[in-house]
């Protein structure tokens, strides 16, 4: 059982680190795009489009990671096991 807990902890840490890296790259790249846009075409805010699209993907990534780390899956599995065992 101890190995199962370690495996789950490693998986959660890996997911959270992946989210942090994703968010950092998002900020750096979109800041660069905003800088390029301000130097080339300041009258048209085209850099908002990639930021919005990528931001949506980042939001989904964050939702998945936060739901996974909240233990929702484990609670649902335990409930299903309890239902199956009571039959």
MDTraj code that builds the backbone (N, CA, C; nanometers):
import mdtraj as md
import numpy as np

residues = "UNK UNK UNK UNK UNK UNK UNK UNK UNK UNK UNK UNK UNK UNK UNK UNK UNK UNK UNK UNK UNK UNK UNK UNK UNK UNK UNK UNK UNK UNK UNK UNK UNK UNK UNK UNK UNK UNK UNK UNK UNK UNK UNK UNK UNK UNK UNK UNK UNK UNK UNK UNK UNK UNK UNK UNK UNK UNK UNK UNK UNK UNK UNK UNK UNK UNK UNK UNK UNK UNK UNK UNK UNK UNK UNK UNK UNK UNK UNK UNK UNK UNK UNK UNK UNK UNK UNK".split()
xyz = np.array([
    [0.0813, -0.1191, 0.0000],
    [0.0000, 0.0000, 0.0000],
    [0.0862, 0.1262, 0.0000],
    [0.1991, 0.1237, 0.0690],
    [0.2881, 0.2383, 0.0750],
    [0.3400, 0.2756, -0.0638],
    [0.3710, 0.1758, -0.1470],
    [0.4178, 0.2017, -0.2833],
    [0.3082, 0.2658, -0.3674],
    [0.1825, 0.2258, -0.3454],
    [0.0708, 0.2868, -0.4177],
    [0.0596, 0.4347, -0.3851],
    [0.0758, 0.4688, -0.2583],
    [0.0677, 0.6086, -0.2164],
    [0.1824, 0.6890, -0.2769],
    [0.3020, 0.6324, -0.2787],
    [0.4166, 0.7002, -0.3393],
    [0.3947, 0.7216, -0.4882],
    [0.3387, 0.6226, -0.5555],
    [0.3129, 0.6328, -0.6986],
    [0.2108, 0.7431, -0.7268],
    [0.1060, 0.7481, -0.6461],
    [0.0035, 0.8517, -0.6625],
    [0.0640, 0.9904, -0.6366],
    [0.1452, 1.0009, -0.5328],
    [0.2087, 1.1288, -0.4999],
    [0.3009, 1.1731, -0.6132],
    [0.3798, 1.0811, -0.6677],
    [0.4683, 1.1159, -0.7798],
    [0.3881, 1.1627, -0.9005],
    [0.2781, 1.0938, -0.9292],
    [0.1941, 1.1314, -1.0437],
    [0.1352, 1.2709, -1.0242],
    [0.0893, 1.3014, -0.9031],
    [0.0315, 1.4332, -0.8765],
    [0.1362, 1.5436, -0.8851],
    [0.2551, 1.5175, -0.8314],
    [0.3627, 1.6171, -0.8382],
    [0.4023, 1.6407, -0.9838],
    [0.4111, 1.5341, -1.0612],
    [0.4457, 1.5475, -1.2028],
    [0.3403, 1.6302, -1.2763],
    [0.2135, 1.6084, -1.2467],
    [0.1056, 1.6845, -1.3105],
    [0.1122, 1.8315, -1.2719],
    [0.1378, 1.8598, -1.1445],
    [0.1452, 1.9988, -1.0990],
    [0.2658, 2.0700, -1.1602],
    [0.3807, 2.0016, -1.1658],
    [0.4988, 2.0619, -1.2275],
    [0.4737, 2.0888, -1.3757],
    [0.4059, 1.9971, -1.4423],
    [0.3714, 2.0178, -1.5829],
    [0.2841, 2.1412, -1.6010],
    [0.1906, 2.1614, -1.5099],
    [0.1049, 2.2794, -1.5155],
    [0.1861, 2.4063, -1.4919],
    [0.2773, 2.4040, -1.3949],
    [0.3595, 2.5220, -1.3670],
    [0.4476, 2.5566, -1.4872],
    [0.5043, 2.4548, -1.5504],
    [0.5873, 2.4784, -1.6691],
    [0.5017, 2.5347, -1.7816],
    [0.3850, 2.4775, -1.8024],
    [0.2930, 2.5254, -1.9057],
    [0.2585, 2.6722, -1.8825],
    [0.2265, 2.7079, -1.7590],
    [0.1899, 2.8460, -1.7266],
    [0.3081, 2.9410, -1.7466],
    [0.4270, 2.8976, -1.7093],
    [0.5460, 2.9818, -1.7263],
    [0.5747, 3.0069, -1.8735],
    [0.5689, 2.9021, -1.9537],
    [0.5920, 2.9180, -2.0981],
    [0.4848, 3.0081, -2.1588],
    [0.3613, 2.9930, -2.1150],
    [0.2511, 3.0776, -2.1620],
    [0.2822, 3.2254, -2.1364],
    [0.3242, 3.2562, -2.0147],
    [0.3527, 3.3956, -1.9788],
    [0.4700, 3.4503, -2.0608],
    [0.5777, 3.3732, -2.0709],
    [0.6968, 3.4197, -2.1421],
    [0.6672, 3.4411, -2.2907],
    [0.6057, 3.3425, -2.3545],
    [0.5785, 3.3530, -2.4981],
    [0.4810, 3.4661, -2.5265],
    [0.3754, 3.4768, -2.4470],
    [0.2769, 3.5816, -2.4744],
    [0.3305, 3.7211, -2.4418],
    [0.4195, 3.7314, -2.3463],
    [0.4852, 3.8605, -2.3211],
    [0.5720, 3.8987, -2.4408],
    [0.6424, 3.8003, -2.4959],
    [0.7245, 3.8251, -2.6155],
    [0.6362, 3.8674, -2.7330],
    [0.5241, 3.7977, -2.7531],
    [0.4330, 3.8335, -2.8622],
    [0.3757, 3.9738, -2.8432],
    [0.3442, 4.0092, -2.7194],
    [0.2934, 4.1440, -2.6920],
    [0.3999, 4.2493, -2.7221],
    [0.5241, 4.2189, -2.6899],
    [0.6344, 4.3107, -2.7193],
    [0.6503, 4.3274, -2.8706],
    [0.6494, 4.2157, -2.9432],
    [0.6612, 4.2223, -3.0893],
    [0.5459, 4.3025, -3.1483],
    [0.4272, 4.2760, -3.1001],
    [0.3091, 4.3469, -3.1504],
    [0.3186, 4.4967, -3.1225],
    [0.3667, 4.5340, -3.0048],
    [0.3771, 4.6763, -2.9706],
    [0.4810, 4.7483, -3.0571],
    [0.5807, 4.6741, -3.1049],
    [0.6854, 4.7344, -3.1877],
    [0.6491, 4.7370, -3.3359],
    [0.5600, 4.6474, -3.3788],
    [0.5299, 4.6370, -3.5211],
    [0.3950, 4.6968, -3.5579],
    [0.2908, 4.6530, -3.4912],
    [0.1554, 4.7003, -3.5241],
    [0.0805, 4.7359, -3.3963],
    [0.1168, 4.8471, -3.3327],
    [0.0519, 4.8826, -3.2056],
    [-0.0961, 4.9163, -3.2199],
    [-0.1417, 4.9478, -3.3413],
    [-0.2814, 4.9840, -3.3597],
    [-0.3743, 4.8634, -3.3598],
    [-0.3209, 4.7444, -3.3806],
    [-0.4035, 4.6238, -3.3840],
    [-0.3493, 4.5224, -3.2830],
    [-0.4301, 4.4829, -3.1881],
    [-0.3868, 4.3935, -3.0797],
    [-0.3992, 4.2465, -3.1209],
    [-0.3217, 4.2052, -3.2206],
    [-0.3286, 4.0669, -3.2692],
    [-0.2732, 3.9679, -3.1673],
    [-0.1890, 4.0123, -3.0760],
    [-0.1292, 3.9215, -2.9776],
    [-0.2327, 3.8684, -2.8783],
    [-0.3480, 3.9315, -2.8729],
    [-0.4534, 3.8822, -2.7838],
    [-0.5116, 3.7495, -2.8319],
    [-0.5131, 3.7273, -2.9630],
    [-0.5726, 3.6040, -3.0160],
    [-0.4972, 3.4783, -2.9725],
    [-0.3648, 3.4722, -2.9907],
    [-0.2960, 3.3524, -2.9404],
    [-0.3010, 3.3408, -2.7878],
    [-0.2997, 3.4543, -2.7185],
    [-0.3082, 3.4510, -2.5724],
    [-0.4423, 3.3949, -2.5268],
    [-0.5493, 3.4338, -2.5962],
    [-0.6821, 3.3844, -2.5585],
    [-0.6970, 3.2353, -2.5880],
    [-0.6542, 3.1934, -2.7067],
    [-0.6655, 3.0521, -2.7426],
    [-0.5822, 2.9629, -2.6526],
    [-0.4580, 3.0020, -2.6332],
    [-0.3687, 2.9244, -2.5480],
    [-0.4160, 2.9308, -2.4030],
    [-0.4691, 3.0456, -2.3624],
    [-0.5208, 3.0601, -2.2264],
    [-0.6350, 2.9644, -2.1979],
    [-0.7183, 2.9412, -2.2981],
    [-0.8264, 2.8440, -2.2829],
    [-0.7700, 2.7036, -2.2602],
    [-0.6698, 2.6678, -2.3386],
    [-0.6048, 2.5383, -2.3190],
    [-0.5391, 2.5276, -2.1825],
    [-0.4767, 2.6349, -2.1381],
    [-0.4131, 2.6374, -2.0061],
    [-0.5178, 2.6242, -1.8958],
    [-0.6331, 2.6860, -1.9147],
    [-0.7401, 2.6747, -1.8153],
    [-0.7908, 2.5307, -1.8042],
    [-0.8060, 2.4631, -1.9183],
    [-0.8463, 2.3220, -1.9156],
    [-0.7403, 2.2363, -1.8474],
    [-0.6137, 2.2636, -1.8778],
    [-0.5039, 2.1900, -1.8145],
    [-0.5086, 2.2086, -1.6633],
    [-0.5279, 2.3322, -1.6190],
    [-0.5348, 2.3606, -1.4752],
    [-0.6540, 2.2897, -1.4109],
    [-0.7682, 2.2908, -1.4783],
    [-0.8866, 2.2246, -1.4230],
    [-0.8631, 2.0757, -1.4049],
    [-0.8020, 2.0127, -1.5037],
    [-0.7746, 1.8690, -1.4943],
    [-0.6784, 1.8396, -1.3795],
    [-0.5731, 1.9169, -1.3682],
    [-0.4736, 1.8942, -1.2624],
    [-0.5361, 1.9181, -1.1249],
    [-0.6123, 2.0245, -1.1102],
    [-0.6709, 2.0553, -0.9800],
    [-0.7770, 1.9529, -0.9406],
    [-0.8552, 1.9071, -1.0366],
    [-0.9540, 1.8028, -1.0055],
    [-0.8858, 1.6719, -0.9676],
    [-0.7785, 1.6390, -1.0381],
    [-0.7077, 1.5143, -1.0090],
    [-0.6428, 1.5188, -0.8711],
    [-0.5904, 1.6353, -0.8332],
    [-0.5218, 1.6437, -0.7044],
    [-0.6187, 1.6608, -0.5884],
    [-0.7455, 1.6878, -0.6173],
    [-0.8414, 1.7071, -0.5092],
    [-0.8949, 1.5747, -0.4549],
    [-0.8643, 1.4639, -0.5211],
    [-0.9085, 1.3336, -0.4739],
    [-1.0477, 1.2953, -0.5203],
    [-1.1020, 1.3681, -0.6166],
    [-1.2369, 1.3384, -0.6666],
    [-1.2415, 1.1977, -0.7245],
    [-1.1415, 1.1638, -0.8028],
    [-1.1391, 1.0320, -0.8660],
    [-1.1355, 0.9204, -0.7627],
    [-1.0495, 0.9374, -0.6625],
    [-1.0373, 0.8345, -0.5594],
    [-1.1691, 0.8168, -0.4835],
    [-1.2355, 0.9277, -0.4511],
    [-1.3635, 0.9195, -0.3801],
    [-1.4704, 0.8512, -0.4655],
    [-1.4716, 0.8822, -0.5951],
    [-1.5689, 0.8199, -0.6844],
    [-1.5425, 0.6699, -0.6972],
    [-1.4133, 0.6325, -0.7083],
    [-1.3787, 0.4900, -0.7172],
    [-1.4184, 0.4169, -0.5899],
    [-1.3937, 0.4784, -0.4745],
    [-1.4307, 0.4163, -0.3474],
    [-1.5818, 0.3985, -0.3373],
    [-1.6568, 0.4961, -0.3821],
    [-1.8029, 0.4871, -0.3799],
    [-1.8523, 0.3757, -0.4720],
    [-1.7947, 0.3647, -0.5902],
    [-1.8349, 0.2588, -0.6832],
    [-1.8004, 0.1210, -0.6267],
    [-1.6834, 0.1091, -0.5654],
    [-1.6458, -0.0181, -0.5028],
    [-1.7432, -0.0549, -0.3919],
    [-1.7805, 0.0440, -0.3118],
    [-1.8753, 0.0188, -0.2035],
    [-2.0091, -0.0278, -0.2593],
    [-2.0567, 0.0348, -0.3656],
    [-2.1834, -0.0053, -0.4269],
    [-2.1758, -0.1478, -0.4825],
    [-2.0650, -0.1775, -0.5499],
    [-2.0494, -0.3103, -0.6102],
    [-2.0389, -0.4199, -0.5026],
    [-1.9708, -0.3894, -0.3945],
    [-1.9532, -0.4877, -0.2893],
    [-2.0818, -0.5110, -0.2103],
    [-2.1724, -0.4134, -0.2094],
    [-2.2964, -0.4302, -0.1344],
    [-2.3988, -0.5151, -0.2085],
    [-2.3738, -0.5442, -0.3337],
    [-2.4686, -0.6266, -0.4124],
    [-2.4576, -0.7699, -0.3781],
])
top = md.Topology()
chain = top.add_chain()
for i, resn in enumerate(residues, 1):
    res = top.add_residue(resn, chain, resSeq=i)
    for name in ("N", "CA", "C"):
        top.add_atom(name, md.element.get_by_symbol(name[0]), res)
traj = md.Trajectory(xyz[None], top)
